[in-house]
Structure formats: structure tokens, C-alpha cells
Amino acid sequence: MLNRRSFLLASLLALSVHRLALSDPLAGRDYQTLAASIGTDSAPGKIEVAEFFWYRCPHCFELEPALNSWIKTLPGDVAIRRIPAVLNNDWAVQARVWYALREMGVADKYHDAFFNAIHLDGLDATSEINIFDWAGRVGMNRTAFANAYNSFAVQTRVMQAAQLTRDAQITGVPSFVVDGRFVTSVSMTGSEKALFATLNALIDKVRKEHRR
């Protein structure tokens, strides 16, 4: 059996290893580096963090409160880009919702509301009619939303999102890409806390590169 001294030393060692894992993410374990950058959509000088999500994903929904809190802590040189992952035609339905909200200029207002409608209120988001009805219930012009949803601009953006999903080698969500190059996720880091620590470390890594 471990005596008290040995137990304390073992505990301190475990804590040190845990802290090291949070502050010094390892390539190949906590994140992957893409062979080719997917590019960014942010202003020059900004460090982009792209979130790949799916509205029907319970893990994305569960992460959303912590993600929103983390976003509020970010400095001015960091830009968040939300990209609806498109792994198949079924996912494209919800991707069109995001881009329709963007097209109407109401994404910030209704992004979380659509998540809540699916995961708290049981909205069947596989049905476009149900989605259009939801838009009308929450205060949007139903016809205007349907027109945006079916617009060429939104269809084009969904096609681009599908290409970005492939280029970033996204196979599950939520996943994050920092500076178009570094991919990480909760499944890679092991916890939400470690995810945000890894994102912070990758942001700092890119920032240092920009200063060279």
C-alpha cells in the first residue's frame, strides 16, 4: 500500500501531468495539422477559429453554452467562423437554415433558438415545412425565410460548406479549425476544459507566428 508521502507525491505528479496536458497540447493527440490549409474568411491580421457544427448534433448543443462563454473571453484579434458541417444531404437541410439566417441578418438572434427548438422542443428539423413553420412562430417572416432558404446564394454557400468539410477532413462534430490548419475537438482533447485550453494554445501559437 502507498504511505501518505507516496500518495501525496503520486497525486502531485498526476496533477502536474494534467496541467501540462492542458497547457501544452500535443500534435497528433490534442490536435491534427492539415496537410493543406482550408483557408480563412477573416480580415487580415485576424486569427480565425472555425467551428464545424450540426444543428441536430446533441454534442454541439451541449457544448454551445460553454462555447458562447469562451467566445466572450477572446481578444480582438480572434474571429469566430461558424460552418455547418455537411457530411451528406440530410445535413445539408440544417446547413441551409444557418445560411438562410445569415442571409436575413438574424443569425445571432436565432442560432441558439433553432438549437433549442430541436433539442428542447422536439422540432423535427428534417422537414423543411416544419422549419419554415418554426421560423414563422419565432417572429420571422415565414415567406422571407423560405425564400432565403431556397435561394441560389444559400445553396452556393452550402456547397462551399460541404467542400470545406471535406477539405478539413471533418468526420464528426463539433470540431474546430484554427487558422485554417489546426483541427481539434472534444473527442481528441478528452474534455471541454481541455478543448478550450487547446484552442487557446493554438491561437497563441498562430499569434506568435504572425509576429515573426
Number of C-alpha atoms within 10 A of each C-alpha: 5 8 7 9 9 11 12 12 11 13 12 12 12 12 12 12 12 13 12 12 16 21 14 14 20 14 12 11 11 23 24 16 16 15 10 10 15 19 13 19 15 15 11 8 11 18 24 22 25 21 23 24 23 24 26 18 15 15 15 19 20 12 13 16 12 12 15 11 10 12 15 8 8 13 8 8 13 19 21 16 17 13 23 28 28 26 17 9 10 11 19 21 19 25 26 22 28 25 24 25 21 16 16 13 11 13 17 10 10 18 15 15 15 24 22 15 17 18 16 11 10 9 17 15 21 14 12 15 12 13 24 21 17 19 22 16 11 13 9 17 14 17 13 15 21 19 14 21 26 14 15 11 13 22 18 13 18 25 15 14 21 23 16 20 20 15 16 24 12 20 12 16 20 23 22 26 27 27 24 22 21 23 26 26 25 21 14 16 21 12 13 15 12 21 23 20 18 24 22 17 16 24 21 13 12 17 17 10 9 11 6 5
